[in-house]
Amino acid sequence: MLIDCTKAAEICNKAQYREAGSWKVFKLKIHLMYCPTCRKHAAKNGKLTKLCSKAKLQCMDPEKKKKIKEKIASRS
């Protein structure tokens, strides 16, 4: 039932985006009770996720990105 820190980090990352199953999240919570390093990682990961969602980040349009790359390539 116990998991190692590598597995805990993987589950933590998936849990941030709701990609981890409830059993894995349960095992992660058990691990976090005993591991201060992973607890710190989970807290930082949560803060990063909140900051990214607050920032309302957007991706550049692929066509626009392609044009910029072509412009840069033509200069060299």
mmCIF file of the N, C-alpha and C atoms, coordinates in Angstrom:
data_MODEL
# 
_entry.id   MODEL 
# 
loop_
_atom_site.group_PDB 
_atom_site.id 
_atom_site.type_symbol 
_atom_site.label_atom_id 
_atom_site.label_alt_id 
_atom_site.label_comp_id 
_atom_site.label_asym_id 
_atom_site.label_entity_id 
_atom_site.label_seq_id 
_atom_site.pdbx_PDB_ins_code 
_atom_site.Cartn_x 
_atom_site.Cartn_y 
_atom_site.Cartn_z 
_atom_site.occupancy 
_atom_site.B_iso_or_equiv 
_atom_site.pdbx_formal_charge 
_atom_site.auth_seq_id 
_atom_site.auth_comp_id 
_atom_site.auth_asym_id 
_atom_site.auth_atom_id 
_atom_site.pdbx_PDB_model_num 
ATOM 1   N N  . MET A 1 1  ? 0.819  -1.193 0.000   1.00 0.00 ? 1  MET A N  1 
ATOM 2   C CA . MET A 1 1  ? 0.000  0.000  0.000   1.00 0.00 ? 1  MET A CA 1 
ATOM 3   C C  . MET A 1 1  ? 0.865  1.259  0.000   1.00 0.00 ? 1  MET A C  1 
ATOM 4   N N  . LEU A 1 2  ? 2.046  1.197  0.602   1.00 0.00 ? 2  LEU A N  1 
ATOM 5   C CA . LEU A 1 2  ? 2.920  2.362  0.592   1.00 0.00 ? 2  LEU A CA 1 
ATOM 6   C C  . LEU A 1 2  ? 3.572  2.506  -0.773  1.00 0.00 ? 2  LEU A C  1 
ATOM 7   N N  . ILE A 1 3  ? 3.824  3.751  -1.154  1.00 0.00 ? 3  ILE A N  1 
ATOM 8   C CA . ILE A 1 3  ? 4.449  4.030  -2.445  1.00 0.00 ? 3  ILE A CA 1 
ATOM 9   C C  . ILE A 1 3  ? 5.747  4.794  -2.201  1.00 0.00 ? 3  ILE A C  1 
ATOM 10  N N  . ASP A 1 4  ? 6.653  4.722  -3.172  1.00 0.00 ? 4  ASP A N  1 
ATOM 11  C CA . ASP A 1 4  ? 7.907  5.458  -3.025  1.00 0.00 ? 4  ASP A CA 1 
ATOM 12  C C  . ASP A 1 4  ? 7.729  6.901  -3.507  1.00 0.00 ? 4  ASP A C  1 
ATOM 13  N N  . CYS A 1 5  ? 8.737  7.722  -3.274  1.00 0.00 ? 5  CYS A N  1 
ATOM 14  C CA . CYS A 1 5  ? 8.640  9.152  -3.584  1.00 0.00 ? 5  CYS A CA 1 
ATOM 15  C C  . CYS A 1 5  ? 8.499  9.426  -5.082  1.00 0.00 ? 5  CYS A C  1 
ATOM 16  N N  . THR A 1 6  ? 9.135  8.625  -5.907  1.00 0.00 ? 6  THR A N  1 
ATOM 17  C CA . THR A 1 6  ? 9.026  8.806  -7.359  1.00 0.00 ? 6  THR A CA 1 
ATOM 18  C C  . THR A 1 6  ? 7.586  8.598  -7.815  1.00 0.00 ? 6  THR A C  1 
ATOM 19  N N  . LYS A 1 7  ? 6.982  7.530  -7.339  1.00 0.00 ? 7  LYS A N  1 
ATOM 20  C CA . LYS A 1 7  ? 5.590  7.237  -7.678  1.00 0.00 ? 7  LYS A CA 1 
ATOM 21  C C  . LYS A 1 7  ? 4.667  8.310  -7.101  1.00 0.00 ? 7  LYS A C  1 
ATOM 22  N N  . ALA A 1 8  ? 4.967  8.784  -5.897  1.00 0.00 ? 8  ALA A N  1 
ATOM 23  C CA . ALA A 1 8  ? 4.153  9.823  -5.268  1.00 0.00 ? 8  ALA A CA 1 
ATOM 24  C C  . ALA A 1 8  ? 4.181  11.109 -6.090  1.00 0.00 ? 8  ALA A C  1 
ATOM 25  N N  . ALA A 1 9  ? 5.348  11.478 -6.601  1.00 0.00 ? 9  ALA A N  1 
ATOM 26  C CA . ALA A 1 9  ? 5.468  12.684 -7.427  1.00 0.00 ? 9  ALA A CA 1 
ATOM 27  C C  . ALA A 1 9  ? 4.655  12.541 -8.712  1.00 0.00 ? 9  ALA A C  1 
ATOM 28  N N  . GLU A 1 10 ? 4.708  11.369 -9.302  1.00 0.00 ? 10 GLU A N  1 
ATOM 29  C CA . GLU A 1 10 ? 3.949  11.102 -10.528 1.00 0.00 ? 10 GLU A CA 1 
ATOM 30  C C  . GLU A 1 10 ? 2.447  11.230 -10.269 1.00 0.00 ? 10 GLU A C  1 
ATOM 31  N N  . ILE A 1 11 ? 1.981  10.628 -9.189  1.00 0.00 ? 11 ILE A N  1 
ATOM 32  C CA . ILE A 1 11 ? 0.560  10.689 -8.846  1.00 0.00 ? 11 ILE A CA 1 
ATOM 33  C C  . ILE A 1 11 ? 0.159  12.122 -8.498  1.00 0.00 ? 11 ILE A C  1 
ATOM 34  N N  . CYS A 1 12 ? 1.029  12.821 -7.796  1.00 0.00 ? 12 CYS A N  1 
ATOM 35  C CA . CYS A 1 12 ? 0.766  14.207 -7.425  1.00 0.00 ? 12 CYS A CA 1 
ATOM 36  C C  . CYS A 1 12 ? 0.552  15.068 -8.670  1.00 0.00 ? 12 CYS A C  1 
ATOM 37  N N  . ASN A 1 13 ? 1.417  14.905 -9.646  1.00 0.00 ? 13 ASN A N  1 
ATOM 38  C CA . ASN A 1 13 ? 1.287  15.671 -10.885 1.00 0.00 ? 13 ASN A CA 1 
ATOM 39  C C  . ASN A 1 13 ? -0.013 15.344 -11.607 1.00 0.00 ? 13 ASN A C  1 
ATOM 40  N N  . LYS A 1 14 ? -0.377 14.080 -11.653 1.00 0.00 ? 14 LYS A N  1 
ATOM 41  C CA . LYS A 1 14 ? -1.623 13.679 -12.303 1.00 0.00 ? 14 LYS A CA 1 
ATOM 42  C C  . LYS A 1 14 ? -2.835 14.170 -11.521 1.00 0.00 ? 14 LYS A C  1 
ATOM 43  N N  . ALA A 1 15 ? -2.743 14.141 -10.194 1.00 0.00 ? 15 ALA A N  1 
ATOM 44  C CA . ALA A 1 15 ? -3.869 14.568 -9.358  1.00 0.00 ? 15 ALA A CA 1 
ATOM 45  C C  . ALA A 1 15 ? -4.162 16.060 -9.540  1.00 0.00 ? 15 ALA A C  1 
ATOM 46  N N  . GLN A 1 16 ? -3.142 16.852 -9.802  1.00 0.00 ? 16 GLN A N  1 
ATOM 47  C CA . GLN A 1 16 ? -3.333 18.286 -10.004 1.00 0.00 ? 16 GLN A CA 1 
ATOM 48  C C  . GLN A 1 16 ? -4.263 18.557 -11.184 1.00 0.00 ? 16 GLN A C  1 
ATOM 49  N N  . TYR A 1 17 ? -4.247 17.683 -12.163 1.00 0.00 ? 17 TYR A N  1 
ATOM 50  C CA . TYR A 1 17 ? -5.061 17.859 -13.366 1.00 0.00 ? 17 TYR A CA 1 
ATOM 51  C C  . TYR A 1 17 ? -6.210 16.875 -13.445 1.00 0.00 ? 17 TYR A C  1 
ATOM 52  N N  . ARG A 1 18 ? -6.536 16.280 -12.312 1.00 0.00 ? 18 ARG A N  1 
ATOM 53  C CA . ARG A 1 18 ? -7.658 15.341 -12.182 1.00 0.00 ? 18 ARG A CA 1 
ATOM 54  C C  . ARG A 1 18 ? -7.510 14.123 -13.096 1.00 0.00 ? 18 ARG A C  1 
ATOM 55  N N  . GLU A 1 19 ? -6.271 13.662 -13.266 1.00 0.00 ? 19 GLU A N  1 
ATOM 56  C CA . GLU A 1 19 ? -6.002 12.497 -14.108 1.00 0.00 ? 19 GLU A CA 1 
ATOM 57  C C  . GLU A 1 19 ? -5.700 11.246 -13.291 1.00 0.00 ? 19 GLU A C  1 
ATOM 58  N N  . ALA A 1 20 ? -5.650 11.376 -11.970 1.00 0.00 ? 20 ALA A N  1 
ATOM 59  C CA . ALA A 1 20 ? -5.329 10.233 -11.106 1.00 0.00 ? 20 ALA A CA 1 
ATOM 60  C C  . ALA A 1 20 ? -6.621 9.656  -10.533 1.00 0.00 ? 20 ALA A C  1 
ATOM 61  N N  . GLY A 1 21 ? -6.662 8.345  -10.423 1.00 0.00 ? 21 GLY A N  1 
ATOM 62  C CA . GLY A 1 21 ? -7.822 7.676  -9.847  1.00 0.00 ? 21 GLY A CA 1 
ATOM 63  C C  . GLY A 1 21 ? -7.902 7.892  -8.345  1.00 0.00 ? 21 GLY A C  1 
ATOM 64  N N  . SER A 1 22 ? -9.067 7.622  -7.790  1.00 0.00 ? 22 SER A N  1 
ATOM 65  C CA . SER A 1 22 ? -9.275 7.882  -6.366  1.00 0.00 ? 22 SER A CA 1 
ATOM 66  C C  . SER A 1 22 ? -8.391 6.992  -5.479  1.00 0.00 ? 22 SER A C  1 
ATOM 67  N N  . TRP A 1 23 ? -8.120 5.752  -5.897  1.00 0.00 ? 23 TRP A N  1 
ATOM 68  C CA . TRP A 1 23 ? -7.267 4.876  -5.098  1.00 0.00 ? 23 TRP A CA 1 
ATOM 69  C C  . TRP A 1 23 ? -5.837 5.408  -5.059  1.00 0.00 ? 23 TRP A C  1 
ATOM 70  N N  . LYS A 1 24 ? -5.359 5.901  -6.199  1.00 0.00 ? 24 LYS A N  1 
ATOM 71  C CA . LYS A 1 24 ? -4.005 6.454  -6.245  1.00 0.00 ? 24 LYS A CA 1 
ATOM 72  C C  . LYS A 1 24 ? -3.915 7.727  -5.408  1.00 0.00 ? 24 LYS A C  1 
ATOM 73  N N  . VAL A 1 25 ? -4.938 8.547  -5.461  1.00 0.00 ? 25 VAL A N  1 
ATOM 74  C CA . VAL A 1 25 ? -4.947 9.768  -4.655  1.00 0.00 ? 25 VAL A CA 1 
ATOM 75  C C  . VAL A 1 25 ? -4.944 9.407  -3.164  1.00 0.00 ? 25 VAL A C  1 
ATOM 76  N N  . PHE A 1 26 ? -5.675 8.380  -2.805  1.00 0.00 ? 26 PHE A N  1 
ATOM 77  C CA . PHE A 1 26 ? -5.694 7.926  -1.419  1.00 0.00 ? 26 PHE A CA 1 
ATOM 78  C C  . PHE A 1 26 ? -4.294 7.494  -0.976  1.00 0.00 ? 26 PHE A C  1 
ATOM 79  N N  . LYS A 1 27 ? -3.615 6.697  -1.821  1.00 0.00 ? 27 LYS A N  1 
ATOM 80  C CA . LYS A 1 27 ? -2.261 6.243  -1.496  1.00 0.00 ? 27 LYS A CA 1 
ATOM 81  C C  . LYS A 1 27 ? -1.304 7.438  -1.406  1.00 0.00 ? 27 LYS A C  1 
ATOM 82  N N  . LEU A 1 28 ? -1.505 8.434  -2.268  1.00 0.00 ? 28 LEU A N  1 
ATOM 83  C CA . LEU A 1 28 ? -0.681 9.631  -2.225  1.00 0.00 ? 28 LEU A CA 1 
ATOM 84  C C  . LEU A 1 28 ? -0.872 10.365 -0.900  1.00 0.00 ? 28 LEU A C  1 
ATOM 85  N N  . LYS A 1 29 ? -2.107 10.494 -0.462  1.00 0.00 ? 29 LYS A N  1 
ATOM 86  C CA . LYS A 1 29 ? -2.380 11.194 0.799   1.00 0.00 ? 29 LYS A CA 1 
ATOM 87  C C  . LYS A 1 29 ? -1.734 10.484 1.975   1.00 0.00 ? 29 LYS A C  1 
ATOM 88  N N  . ILE A 1 30 ? -1.751 9.159  1.956   1.00 0.00 ? 30 ILE A N  1 
ATOM 89  C CA . ILE A 1 30 ? -1.084 8.387  3.011   1.00 0.00 ? 30 ILE A CA 1 
ATOM 90  C C  . ILE A 1 30 ? 0.413  8.685  2.979   1.00 0.00 ? 30 ILE A C  1 
ATOM 91  N N  . HIS A 1 31 ? 0.994  8.672  1.789   1.00 0.00 ? 31 HIS A N  1 
ATOM 92  C CA . HIS A 1 31 ? 2.421  8.944  1.632   1.00 0.00 ? 31 HIS A CA 1 
ATOM 93  C C  . HIS A 1 31 ? 2.760  10.353 2.126   1.00 0.00 ? 31 HIS A C  1 
ATOM 94  N N  . LEU A 1 32 ? 1.925  11.323 1.793   1.00 0.00 ? 32 LEU A N  1 
ATOM 95  C CA . LEU A 1 32 ? 2.190  12.711 2.177   1.00 0.00 ? 32 LEU A CA 1 
ATOM 96  C C  . LEU A 1 32 ? 2.170  12.910 3.691   1.00 0.00 ? 32 LEU A C  1 
ATOM 97  N N  . MET A 1 33 ? 1.432  12.067 4.403   1.00 0.00 ? 33 MET A N  1 
ATOM 98  C CA . MET A 1 33 ? 1.409  12.174 5.860   1.00 0.00 ? 33 MET A CA 1 
ATOM 99  C C  . MET A 1 33 ? 2.779  11.847 6.461   1.00 0.00 ? 33 MET A C  1 
ATOM 100 N N  . TYR A 1 34 ? 3.539  10.983 5.779   1.00 0.00 ? 34 TYR A N  1 
ATOM 101 C CA . TYR A 1 34 ? 4.814  10.520 6.309   1.00 0.00 ? 34 TYR A CA 1 
ATOM 102 C C  . TYR A 1 34 ? 6.042  11.136 5.649   1.00 0.00 ? 34 TYR A C  1 
ATOM 103 N N  . CYS A 1 35 ? 5.878  11.798 4.533   1.00 0.00 ? 35 CYS A N  1 
ATOM 104 C CA . CYS A 1 35 ? 7.033  12.290 3.776   1.00 0.00 ? 35 CYS A CA 1 
ATOM 105 C C  . CYS A 1 35 ? 6.998  13.818 3.635   1.00 0.00 ? 35 CYS A C  1 
ATOM 106 N N  . PRO A 1 36 ? 7.814  14.525 4.402   1.00 0.00 ? 36 PRO A N  1 
ATOM 107 C CA . PRO A 1 36 ? 7.808  15.991 4.326   1.00 0.00 ? 36 PRO A CA 1 
ATOM 108 C C  . PRO A 1 36 ? 8.309  16.522 2.976   1.00 0.00 ? 36 PRO A C  1 
ATOM 109 N N  . THR A 1 37 ? 9.211  15.814 2.336   1.00 0.00 ? 37 THR A N  1 
ATOM 110 C CA . THR A 1 37 ? 9.721  16.250 1.037   1.00 0.00 ? 37 THR A CA 1 
ATOM 111 C C  . THR A 1 37 ? 8.618  16.240 -0.009  1.00 0.00 ? 37 THR A C  1 
ATOM 112 N N  . CYS A 1 38 ? 7.861  15.178 -0.063  1.00 0.00 ? 38 CYS A N  1 
ATOM 113 C CA . CYS A 1 38 ? 6.771  15.079 -1.031  1.00 0.00 ? 38 CYS A CA 1 
ATOM 114 C C  . CYS A 1 38 ? 5.634  16.037 -0.682  1.00 0.00 ? 38 CYS A C  1 
ATOM 115 N N  . ARG A 1 39 ? 5.425  16.262 0.604   1.00 0.00 ? 39 ARG A N  1 
ATOM 116 C CA . ARG A 1 39 ? 4.409  17.205 1.036   1.00 0.00 ? 39 ARG A CA 1 
ATOM 117 C C  . ARG A 1 39 ? 4.752  18.607 0.518   1.00 0.00 ? 39 ARG A C  1 
ATOM 118 N N  . LYS A 1 40 ? 6.034  18.950 0.604   1.00 0.00 ? 40 LYS A N  1 
ATOM 119 C CA . LYS A 1 40 ? 6.504  20.248 0.104   1.00 0.00 ? 40 LYS A CA 1 
ATOM 120 C C  . LYS A 1 40 ? 6.317  20.333 -1.414  1.00 0.00 ? 40 LYS A C  1 
ATOM 121 N N  . HIS A 1 41 ? 6.665  19.244 -2.106  1.00 0.00 ? 41 HIS A N  1 
ATOM 122 C CA . HIS A 1 41 ? 6.499  19.203 -3.567  1.00 0.00 ? 41 HIS A CA 1 
ATOM 123 C C  . HIS A 1 41 ? 5.025  19.392 -3.943  1.00 0.00 ? 41 HIS A C  1 
ATOM 124 N N  . ALA A 1 42 ? 4.137  18.711 -3.236  1.00 0.00 ? 42 ALA A N  1 
ATOM 125 C CA . ALA A 1 42 ? 2.707  18.802 -3.526  1.00 0.00 ? 42 ALA A CA 1 
ATOM 126 C C  . ALA A 1 42 ? 2.198  20.230 -3.305  1.00 0.00 ? 42 ALA A C  1 
ATOM 127 N N  . ALA A 1 43 ? 2.681  20.885 -2.262  1.00 0.00 ? 43 ALA A N  1 
ATOM 128 C CA . ALA A 1 43 ? 2.262  22.260 -1.984  1.00 0.00 ? 43 ALA A CA 1 
ATOM 129 C C  . ALA A 1 43 ? 2.736  23.206 -3.085  1.00 0.00 ? 43 ALA A C  1 
ATOM 130 N N  . LYS A 1 44 ? 3.989  23.054 -3.502  1.00 0.00 ? 44 LYS A N  1 
ATOM 131 C CA . LYS A 1 44 ? 4.525  23.903 -4.573  1.00 0.00 ? 44 LYS A CA 1 
ATOM 132 C C  . LYS A 1 44 ? 3.805  23.634 -5.891  1.00 0.00 ? 44 LYS A C  1 
ATOM 133 N N  . ASN A 1 45 ? 3.515  22.385 -6.155  1.00 0.00 ? 45 ASN A N  1 
ATOM 134 C CA . ASN A 1 45 ? 2.817  22.009 -7.372  1.00 0.00 ? 45 ASN A CA 1 
ATOM 135 C C  . ASN A 1 45 ? 1.416  22.636 -7.398  1.00 0.00 ? 45 ASN A C  1 
ATOM 136 N N  . GLY A 1 46 ? 0.748  22.626 -6.248  1.00 0.00 ? 46 GLY A N  1 
ATOM 137 C CA . GLY A 1 46 ? -0.571 23.233 -6.142  1.00 0.00 ? 46 GLY A CA 1 
ATOM 138 C C  . GLY A 1 46 ? -0.532 24.733 -6.370  1.00 0.00 ? 46 GLY A C  1 
ATOM 139 N N  . LYS A 1 47 ? 0.477  25.400 -5.809  1.00 0.00 ? 47 LYS A N  1 
ATOM 140 C CA . LYS A 1 47 ? 0.624  26.847 -6.006  1.00 0.00 ? 47 LYS A CA 1 
ATOM 141 C C  . LYS A 1 47 ? 0.858  27.173 -7.477  1.00 0.00 ? 47 LYS A C  1 
ATOM 142 N N  . LEU A 1 48 ? 1.721  26.372 -8.128  1.00 0.00 ? 48 LEU A N  1 
ATOM 143 C CA . LEU A 1 48 ? 2.007  26.598 -9.540  1.00 0.00 ? 48 LEU A CA 1 
ATOM 144 C C  . LEU A 1 48 ? 0.745  26.443 -10.382 1.00 0.00 ? 48 LEU A C  1 
ATOM 145 N N  . THR A 1 49 ? -0.034 25.423 -10.105 1.00 0.00 ? 49 THR A N  1 
ATOM 146 C CA . THR A 1 49 ? -1.270 25.198 -10.850 1.00 0.00 ? 49 THR A CA 1 
ATOM 147 C C  . THR A 1 49 ? -2.222 26.378 -10.677 1.00 0.00 ? 49 THR A C  1 
ATOM 148 N N  . LYS A 1 50 ? -2.362 26.868 -9.443  1.00 0.00 ? 50 LYS A N  1 
ATOM 149 C CA . LYS A 1 50 ? -3.244 28.015 -9.195  1.00 0.00 ? 50 LYS A CA 1 
ATOM 150 C C  . LYS A 1 50 ? -2.751 29.262 -9.918  1.00 0.00 ? 50 LYS A C  1 
ATOM 151 N N  . LEU A 1 51 ? -1.441 29.507 -9.894  1.00 0.00 ? 51 LEU A N  1 
ATOM 152 C CA . LEU A 1 51 ? -0.892 30.672 -10.575 1.00 0.00 ? 51 LEU A CA 1 
ATOM 153 C C  . LEU A 1 51 ? -1.109 30.608 -12.079 1.00 0.00 ? 51 LEU A C  1 
ATOM 154 N N  . CYS A 1 52 ? -0.927 29.428 -12.644 1.00 0.00 ? 52 CYS A N  1 
ATOM 155 C CA . CYS A 1 52 ? -1.122 29.268 -14.088 1.00 0.00 ? 52 CYS A CA 1 
ATOM 156 C C  . CYS A 1 52 ? -2.578 29.490 -14.481 1.00 0.00 ? 52 CYS A C  1 
ATOM 157 N N  . SER A 1 53 ? -3.506 29.004 -13.661 1.00 0.00 ? 53 SER A N  1 
ATOM 158 C CA . SER A 1 53 ? -4.918 29.200 -13.995 1.00 0.00 ? 53 SER A CA 1 
ATOM 159 C C  . SER A 1 53 ? -5.325 30.658 -13.781 1.00 0.00 ? 53 SER A C  1 
ATOM 160 N N  . LYS A 1 54 ? -4.740 31.330 -12.790 1.00 0.00 ? 54 LYS A N  1 
ATOM 161 C CA . LYS A 1 54 ? -5.016 32.747 -12.568 1.00 0.00 ? 54 LYS A CA 1 
ATOM 162 C C  . LYS A 1 54 ? -4.510 33.599 -13.726 1.00 0.00 ? 54 LYS A C  1 
ATOM 163 N N  . ALA A 1 55 ? -3.365 33.227 -14.267 1.00 0.00 ? 55 ALA A N  1 
ATOM 164 C CA . ALA A 1 55 ? -2.737 33.998 -15.336 1.00 0.00 ? 55 ALA A CA 1 
ATOM 165 C C  . ALA A 1 55 ? -3.497 33.885 -16.653 1.00 0.00 ? 55 ALA A C  1 
ATOM 166 N N  . LYS A 1 56 ? -4.390 32.927 -16.754 1.00 0.00 ? 56 LYS A N  1 
ATOM 167 C CA . LYS A 1 56 ? -5.163 32.699 -17.983 1.00 0.00 ? 56 LYS A CA 1 
ATOM 168 C C  . LYS A 1 56 ? -4.251 32.638 -19.207 1.00 0.00 ? 56 LYS A C  1 
ATOM 169 N N  . LEU A 1 57 ? -3.258 31.763 -19.109 1.00 0.00 ? 57 LEU A N  1 
ATOM 170 C CA . LEU A 1 57 ? -2.285 31.599 -20.181 1.00 0.00 ? 57 LEU A CA 1 
ATOM 171 C C  . LEU A 1 57 ? -2.956 31.083 -21.449 1.00 0.00 ? 57 LEU A C  1 
ATOM 172 N N  . GLN A 1 58 ? -2.468 31.549 -22.563 1.00 0.00 ? 58 GLN A N  1 
ATOM 173 C CA . GLN A 1 58 ? -3.013 31.118 -23.849 1.00 0.00 ? 58 GLN A CA 1 
ATOM 174 C C  . GLN A 1 58 ? -1.865 30.734 -24.769 1.00 0.00 ? 58 GLN A C  1 
ATOM 175 N N  . CYS A 1 59 ? -2.128 29.779 -25.621 1.00 0.00 ? 59 CYS A N  1 
ATOM 176 C CA . CYS A 1 59 ? -1.128 29.354 -26.596 1.00 0.00 ? 59 CYS A CA 1 
ATOM 177 C C  . CYS A 1 59 ? -1.243 30.217 -27.847 1.00 0.00 ? 59 CYS A C  1 
ATOM 178 N N  . MET A 1 60 ? -0.121 30.375 -28.501 1.00 0.00 ? 60 MET A N  1 
ATOM 179 C CA . MET A 1 60 ? -0.121 31.122 -29.745 1.00 0.00 ? 60 MET A CA 1 
ATOM 180 C C  . MET A 1 60 ? -0.766 30.282 -30.847 1.00 0.00 ? 60 MET A C  1 
ATOM 181 N N  . ASP A 1 61 ? -1.455 30.930 -31.729 1.00 0.00 ? 61 ASP A N  1 
ATOM 182 C CA . ASP A 1 61 ? -2.079 30.271 -32.862 1.00 0.00 ? 61 ASP A CA 1 
ATOM 183 C C  . ASP A 1 61 ? -0.990 29.568 -33.678 1.00 0.00 ? 61 ASP A C  1 
ATOM 184 N N  . PRO A 1 62 ? -1.168 28.271 -33.992 1.00 0.00 ? 62 PRO A N  1 
ATOM 185 C CA . PRO A 1 62 ? -0.119 27.517 -34.708 1.00 0.00 ? 62 PRO A CA 1 
ATOM 186 C C  . PRO A 1 62 ? 0.292  28.154 -36.034 1.00 0.00 ? 62 PRO A C  1 
ATOM 187 N N  . GLU A 1 63 ? -0.656 28.749 -36.734 1.00 0.00 ? 63 GLU A N  1 
ATOM 188 C CA . GLU A 1 63 ? -0.335 29.374 -38.023 1.00 0.00 ? 63 GLU A CA 1 
ATOM 189 C C  . GLU A 1 63 ? 0.557  30.596 -37.823 1.00 0.00 ? 63 GLU A C  1 
ATOM 190 N N  . LYS A 1 64 ? 0.248  31.374 -36.809 1.00 0.00 ? 64 LYS A N  1 
ATOM 191 C CA . LYS A 1 64 ? 1.055  32.557 -36.495 1.00 0.00 ? 64 LYS A CA 1 
ATOM 192 C C  . LYS A 1 64 ? 2.460  32.137 -36.060 1.00 0.00 ? 64 LYS A C  1 
ATOM 193 N N  . LYS A 1 65 ? 2.538  31.079 -35.279 1.00 0.00 ? 65 LYS A N  1 
ATOM 194 C CA . LYS A 1 65 ? 3.817  30.552 -34.815 1.00 0.00 ? 65 LYS A CA 1 
ATOM 195 C C  . LYS A 1 65 ? 4.672  30.097 -36.002 1.00 0.00 ? 65 LYS A C  1 
ATOM 196 N N  . LYS A 1 66 ? 4.028  29.457 -36.955 1.00 0.00 ? 66 LYS A N  1 
ATOM 197 C CA . LYS A 1 66 ? 4.728  28.976 -38.144 1.00 0.00 ? 66 LYS A CA 1 
ATOM 198 C C  . LYS A 1 66 ? 5.303  30.156 -38.938 1.00 0.00 ? 66 LYS A C  1 
ATOM 199 N N  . LYS A 1 67 ? 4.524  31.222 -39.077 1.00 0.00 ? 67 LYS A N  1 
ATOM 200 C CA . LYS A 1 67 ? 4.980  32.405 -39.810 1.00 0.00 ? 67 LYS A CA 1 
ATOM 201 C C  . LYS A 1 67 ? 6.180  33.056 -39.125 1.00 0.00 ? 67 LYS A C  1 
ATOM 202 N N  . ILE A 1 68 ? 6.143  33.124 -37.813 1.00 0.00 ? 68 ILE A N  1 
ATOM 203 C CA . ILE A 1 68 ? 7.262  33.707 -37.071 1.00 0.00 ? 68 ILE A CA 1 
ATOM 204 C C  . ILE A 1 68 ? 8.519  32.867 -37.261 1.00 0.00 ? 68 ILE A C  1 
ATOM 205 N N  . LYS A 1 69 ? 8.382  31.535 -37.188 1.00 0.00 ? 69 LYS A N  1 
ATOM 206 C CA . LYS A 1 69 ? 9.526  30.651 -37.388 1.00 0.00 ? 69 LYS A CA 1 
ATOM 207 C C  . LYS A 1 69 ? 10.120 30.820 -38.788 1.00 0.00 ? 69 LYS A C  1 
ATOM 208 N N  . GLU A 1 70 ? 9.249  30.957 -39.789 1.00 0.00 ? 70 GLU A N  1 
ATOM 209 C CA . GLU A 1 70 ? 9.717  31.142 -41.163 1.00 0.00 ? 70 GLU A CA 1 
ATOM 210 C C  . GLU A 1 70 ? 10.465 32.465 -41.305 1.00 0.00 ? 70 GLU A C  1 
ATOM 211 N N  . LYS A 1 71 ? 9.959  33.506 -40.658 1.00 0.00 ? 71 LYS A N  1 
ATOM 212 C CA . LYS A 1 71 ? 10.585 34.817 -40.713 1.00 0.00 ? 71 LYS A CA 1 
ATOM 213 C C  . LYS A 1 71 ? 11.971 34.766 -40.082 1.00 0.00 ? 71 LYS A C  1 
ATOM 214 N N  . ILE A 1 72 ? 12.097 34.076 -38.944 1.00 0.00 ? 72 ILE A N  1 
ATOM 215 C CA . ILE A 1 72 ? 13.378 33.948 -38.267 1.00 0.00 ? 72 ILE A CA 1 
ATOM 216 C C  . ILE A 1 72 ? 14.350 33.135 -39.124 1.00 0.00 ? 72 ILE A C  1 
ATOM 217 N N  . ALA A 1 73 ? 13.853 32.053 -39.717 1.00 0.00 ? 73 ALA A N  1 
ATOM 218 C CA . ALA A 1 73 ? 14.701 31.192 -40.546 1.00 0.00 ? 73 ALA A CA 1 
ATOM 219 C C  . ALA A 1 73 ? 15.204 31.946 -41.789 1.00 0.00 ? 73 ALA A C  1 
ATOM 220 N N  . SER A 1 74 ? 14.381 32.813 -42.348 1.00 0.00 ? 74 SER A N  1 
ATOM 221 C CA . SER A 1 74 ? 14.787 33.532 -43.564 1.00 0.00 ? 74 SER A CA 1 
ATOM 222 C C  . SER A 1 74 ? 15.863 34.586 -43.274 1.00 0.00 ? 74 SER A C  1 
ATOM 223 N N  . ARG A 1 75 ? 15.964 35.036 -42.040 1.00 0.00 ? 75 ARG A N  1 
ATOM 224 C CA . ARG A 1 75 ? 16.966 36.035 -41.654 1.00 0.00 ? 75 ARG A CA 1 
ATOM 225 C C  . ARG A 1 75 ? 18.341 35.436 -41.490 1.00 0.00 ? 75 ARG A C  1 
ATOM 226 N N  . SER A 1 76 ? 18.422 34.127 -41.238 1.00 0.00 ? 76 SER A N  1 
ATOM 227 C CA . SER A 1 76 ? 19.750 33.533 -41.002 1.00 0.00 ? 76 SER A CA 1 
ATOM 228 C C  . SER A 1 76 ? 20.346 32.935 -42.232 1.00 0.00 ? 76 SER A C  1 
# 
